[in-house]
Amino acid sequence: MELMIPLKSQSGIPYYEQIYSYIKEEIKKGNLKPSLRLPSTRLLADHLKVSRSTTQMAYEQLVSEGYIIAVPYKGYYVAEIDGLVNIGQETTGEMPGLFAMADSSEAELQSPTYQVDFSPRGIDLEAFPFNAWRKISRNTLVDDKKELFATGDHQGEPAFRQAIRDYLHSARGVNCEADQIIVGAGSEYLLMLLSQILGEHKIIAMENPTYKQAYRVFDRLGHKVVPVEMDHSGMAVKLLKKSEAQIAYVMPSHQFPTGIVMQVKRRQELLAWAMEGTDRYLIEDDYDSEFRYKGKPIPALQGMDTNDRVIYIGTFSKSIAPAIRISYMVLPKPLLALYRERVSFYASTVSRIDQNVLYQFMTGGYYERHLNRMRAIYKAKHDVLLGELKLFEKQFKIKGEYAGLHLLLTDRCGRSEEELILKAKEAGVRVYGFSTYFIKSQPENYPATVVLGYANLKEEAIVQGIRLLKEAWGVEE
């Protein structure tokens, strides 16, 4: 059969979401009957003139939600959904889970009124290596590996942790043993685990503005969180010393959302602060250090630590895909002892099968090739965006342009953040307010700033979006 799916290139909604939403609604309305065989991902991609990875992504989400069934060697079939219960509103078209945005400041779903959405949360899933991932997944289960279905190591599979250790040492300069690594399903879980290791009464200092999801985790766990202002080098150590905090949460390689890359001197100052107390630690969140476009990669703060005071946290969400939900934490040896004493009874939250797939992906050379490809893709988008923003330099200061997947535009003309966002919206472009990333409230004297993410946009969409913003904000040629 053929599916006549009306794709809208100007809607601002990615094609895979449009395909997913259309098929889901047709199944819910009864237009696609149970047991009906759907076209293969290849045929549908050819019919719609999109990449096969696009249709594959939509089908996989439909399978995970139970709307369709994948039958090995036969294809995809519409599932029986009479027993499914709708929870909340599902008519918006956004794919939950895989495509949902974690930050509540960005939880407003995409609307067709936006032609271009500069979300700082997205990544380019069009370039995901589906063929390699599918091959490894199939090979993982080709033999009856019964051990993969048994309970594994609480810290994560030893071979997988060794692969992570080898990667971190060669690519990020992290010094650790595989035994110090804890694998978990997302950074939020690891932060909750870390809270129980450190003790719930610890005062935690965070850069302000910061990654609000981490702040919410600490806050909900009962920690007193102290916002510490930043200067051009990152967290101000003089203010940190006044905070009475025992833990400092920092993002030295590429601070979110400011884009600041912490200088070596400031890193040394933070390490010195940690050594001034008997029970002080730094949490280094190294969330997107793989993507740097000027100069050499900045080594991790953990690699400078010779006194076991840095807790290193990383994730595969930015470098591979958010749905992978695999993160890792490197504990200093004193905290590793506390982990074993206090919380080692928790089972690993990542399945052994998923760990094995990612282990083979890394050790087979696929991960390195994927990173090299993504760096090239993101750098091309980054360069297009900067090129289009040349005309904006009289009205805006551009910051954070040397690393990561977003940059900042700070107004020079006295306009408010709300005005910039509203005018952009009226032009069909979604931009994001910098003020939403501050703990409690933004300082009164902070100039209006908006965040532009570009990872999940095609180069043509970036050009279109910036041209619309030029008109909306009155940027002259």
Secondary structure, DSSP 8 states (H G I E B T S, - for coil): --------TTSSS-HHHHHHHHHHHHHHHTSS-TT-B---HHHHHHHHTS-HHHHHHHHHHHHHHTSEEEETTTEEEE---TT----S---S---TTTS--SSGGG-S---TT-SEE--TT----TT--HHHHHHHHHHHTTS--GGGGS---TT--HHHHHHHHHHIIIII-----GGGEEEESSHHHHHHHHHHHH-TT-EEEEEES--HHHHHHHHHTT-EEEEEEEETTEE-HHHHHHTT-SEEEE--SS-TTT-----HHHHHHHHHHHHTSTT-EEEEE-TTTT-B-SSS----GGGG-SSS-EEEEEESTTTT-GGG--EEEE--HHHHHHHHHHTTTS--SS-HHHHHHHHHHHHTTHHHHHHHHHHHHHHHHHHHHHHHGGGGGGTEEEE-TTBSSEEEEEESS---HHHHHHHHHHTTEE-EEGGGGSSS---TT---EEEEE-TTS-HHHHHHHHHHHHHHTT---
